[in-house]
Structures are given as structure tokens and as C-alpha cells.
Amino acid sequence: MPPEGDYTVETKLEFAPTQIAQQAGILLYENDDRYFKMAHSALALSRGNGAVFQVSEFAKEGERPTTTPPTAVFNGPMFGGPAAETMWLRMSYHYDAANNEVEVRAATSRDGARWVRNGVWTLPFKGKLKIGLISMNRAGAVAKFDYVRTYRD
């Protein structure tokens, strides 16, 4: 369970994907249609003849009430710092009381000391989010998590 108030969750990950669609990382999660994800992901290059492109992917999935008509479930990624076989992942949670929404910012590091910060995703606040680890989408790669820590901000 996450701490009360604003916090950051961090993990150290060893992951060497070899095929497209392999991912490993951390989640701030309400359900399968409402979450924030920071992952080391393997994507296909559109003209790469099967080449795999490794990225850090910061994504959210949730409702999108600002579209007409409202979109029930929207999934959007943004890409962050460079991926590496060993990398550190962070997500910082902030509750914006004025707008009753959750703001999450992600960051990545390849040495645990220097961090590349990503943008911020938001969702309307509906309750506490759970912290989770993921290794998903395609078999064949092993994800090793050294630790998961939370820090109060």
C-alpha cells in the first residue's frame, strides 16, 4: 500500500527484452482500465525488418471525458530517457485537490544517480492507487526487480 499523501515509488530493474512487445516496470494501479505505467519496453521499428527498439515508456490508461463523445478508455504513451539492461524507474504521485485529480510524473536512470524526468499524466481522482510490478505481453524475457521503495514527498 502506498504511503499517505504525495509519494514517489522507485524500483531497480534488470531486463533485456529480445522480442517486440516485451515489457517490465512499475504501476500505479486502480484496475485494468485505469492505471499509470513506467516500463522498459521493446517496440518494433516500422521499417526495421524485425529490429527491436528499446525505450522507457510512461503510459496511462483511463477515461477521457474531454472528447466528444467521451472516450470510455484511452491509452496513451510518452517516451522518456534511454533504456538499458539495468535501469531505475520512478513514478511520483501528487494529489491536486484544487482540480480533484491525480498527477503522476515518471523518471528513469541508467546509473541510479542521474535522472531523466518525463512529462506528467493526470486522471480524475477516484481513490487510492495500488503499487504493482509488471512483466508482460510476450514470454521469453526475464525481469529481475532488485527492490521497490516508496518515499514521501
C-alpha positions as CSV (number, residue, x, y, z in Angstrom):
1,M,0.0,0.0,0.0
2,P,1.4,3.5,-0.8
3,P,2.0,6.0,2.0
4,E,-0.5,8.7,2.8
5,G,-0.2,12.0,0.8
6,D,2.3,12.6,-2.0
7,Y,5.0,10.0,-2.6
8,T,7.5,8.5,-5.1
9,V,7.8,4.8,-5.9
10,E,11.1,3.5,-7.2
11,T,12.5,0.2,-8.4
12,K,15.8,-1.1,-9.8
13,L,15.1,-3.4,-12.8
14,E,17.3,-5.8,-14.9
15,F,15.6,-6.6,-18.2
16,A,16.9,-7.5,-21.6
17,P,14.0,-7.9,-24.0
18,T,14.7,-9.7,-27.3
19,Q,11.3,-9.6,-29.0
20,I,8.8,-6.8,-29.7
21,A,6.0,-6.3,-27.1
22,Q,8.1,-7.4,-24.1
23,Q,7.7,-5.0,-21.1
24,A,8.7,-4.8,-17.5
25,G,8.3,-2.0,-14.9
26,I,6.1,-0.5,-12.2
27,L,2.4,0.5,-12.0
28,L,0.2,2.8,-10.0
29,Y,-3.0,0.9,-10.5
30,E,-6.7,1.1,-9.8
31,N,-7.9,-1.5,-12.3
32,D,-7.2,-2.9,-15.8
33,D,-8.7,0.2,-17.4
34,R,-7.2,2.8,-15.1
35,Y,-3.5,3.0,-14.3
36,F,-0.2,4.7,-14.8
37,K,2.8,2.5,-16.1
38,M,6.5,3.2,-16.3
39,A,8.2,0.4,-18.2
40,H,11.2,-0.7,-20.2
41,S,9.5,-1.7,-23.5
42,A,10.6,-3.4,-26.7
43,L,8.9,-1.9,-29.8
44,A,9.2,-2.8,-33.5
45,L,10.7,-0.3,-35.9
46,S,8.2,0.4,-38.6
47,R,10.9,-0.1,-41.3
48,G,13.4,-2.1,-39.3
49,N,13.0,-5.6,-40.8
50,G,12.2,-7.1,-37.4
51,A,14.6,-4.9,-35.5
52,V,13.7,-4.2,-31.8
53,F,13.8,-0.7,-30.4
54,Q,14.1,-0.5,-26.6
55,V,12.6,2.5,-24.8
56,S,11.3,3.7,-21.5
57,E,7.6,4.1,-21.8
58,F,5.4,6.2,-19.5
59,A,1.8,5.4,-20.2
60,K,-1.7,5.9,-18.7
61,E,-5.0,4.2,-19.3
62,G,-8.2,5.7,-18.2
63,E,-11.4,7.5,-19.2
64,R,-11.1,10.6,-21.4
65,P,-14.1,12.7,-20.6
66,T,-12.9,15.7,-22.6
67,T,-13.6,14.1,-26.0
68,T,-17.0,14.4,-27.8
69,P,-18.4,11.9,-27.2
70,P,-16.4,10.9,-24.1
71,T,-13.9,8.1,-24.8
72,A,-14.6,5.3,-22.3
73,V,-11.0,4.0,-22.2
74,F,-8.0,5.8,-23.6
75,N,-4.4,4.5,-23.6
76,G,-1.6,7.0,-24.3
77,P,2.2,6.5,-24.1
78,M,5.0,9.1,-23.9
79,F,8.7,8.1,-24.1
80,G,11.4,9.1,-21.6
81,G,15.1,8.6,-21.0
82,P,17.1,5.9,-22.8
83,A,16.6,2.3,-21.8
84,A,19.3,0.0,-20.6
85,E,19.5,-3.6,-19.4
86,T,19.8,-2.3,-15.8
87,M,17.8,0.8,-15.1
88,W,16.0,2.6,-12.2
89,L,12.3,3.6,-12.7
90,R,10.4,6.2,-10.6
91,M,6.8,7.5,-10.5
92,S,5.9,10.4,-8.3
93,Y,2.3,10.7,-7.2
94,H,0.6,14.1,-6.4
95,Y,-3.0,14.7,-5.5
96,D,-4.2,18.1,-6.9
97,A,-7.0,19.0,-4.5
98,A,-8.0,22.1,-6.5
99,N,-8.8,20.0,-9.6
100,N,-9.6,16.7,-7.8
101,E,-7.1,14.9,-9.9
102,V,-4.1,12.7,-9.7
103,E,-0.8,13.9,-11.3
104,V,2.0,11.4,-11.9
105,R,5.4,12.2,-13.2
106,A,7.9,9.5,-14.2
107,A,11.7,9.4,-14.3
108,T,14.4,6.9,-15.4
109,S,18.0,6.5,-14.7
110,R,20.7,4.2,-16.0
111,D,23.0,4.6,-13.0
112,G,20.7,5.3,-10.1
113,A,22.2,8.8,-9.6
114,R,21.3,10.9,-12.7
115,W,17.6,11.0,-13.6
116,V,15.7,11.9,-16.8
117,R,12.3,13.3,-16.0
118,N,9.3,12.6,-18.2
119,G,6.1,14.6,-18.6
120,V,3.1,14.4,-16.3
121,W,-0.1,12.3,-16.8
122,T,-3.3,13.1,-15.0
123,L,-6.6,11.3,-14.2
124,P,-9.6,12.4,-12.2
125,F,-9.2,11.2,-8.6
126,K,-11.4,8.2,-7.6
127,G,-9.4,6.7,-4.7
128,K,-6.1,5.4,-3.7
129,L,-3.9,3.6,-6.3
130,K,-2.1,0.4,-5.6
131,I,1.6,-0.1,-6.4
132,G,2.5,-3.0,-8.7
133,L,5.2,-4.6,-10.7
134,I,4.7,-5.9,-14.3
135,S,6.4,-8.2,-16.7
136,M,4.0,-8.6,-19.6
137,N,2.9,-9.0,-23.2
138,R,5.2,-11.7,-24.5
139,A,7.1,-14.6,-23.0
140,G,10.9,-15.1,-23.3
141,A,12.5,-12.3,-21.3
142,V,13.2,-12.3,-17.6
143,A,12.6,-9.3,-15.4
144,K,14.5,-9.0,-12.1
145,F,13.4,-6.4,-9.6
146,D,16.1,-5.6,-7.0
147,Y,13.8,-3.6,-4.8
148,V,10.7,-1.5,-4.6
149,R,10.8,1.6,-2.3
150,T,8.4,4.4,-1.6
151,Y,9.4,7.9,-0.4
152,R,7.1,10.5,1.0
153,D,7.4,13.8,-0.9
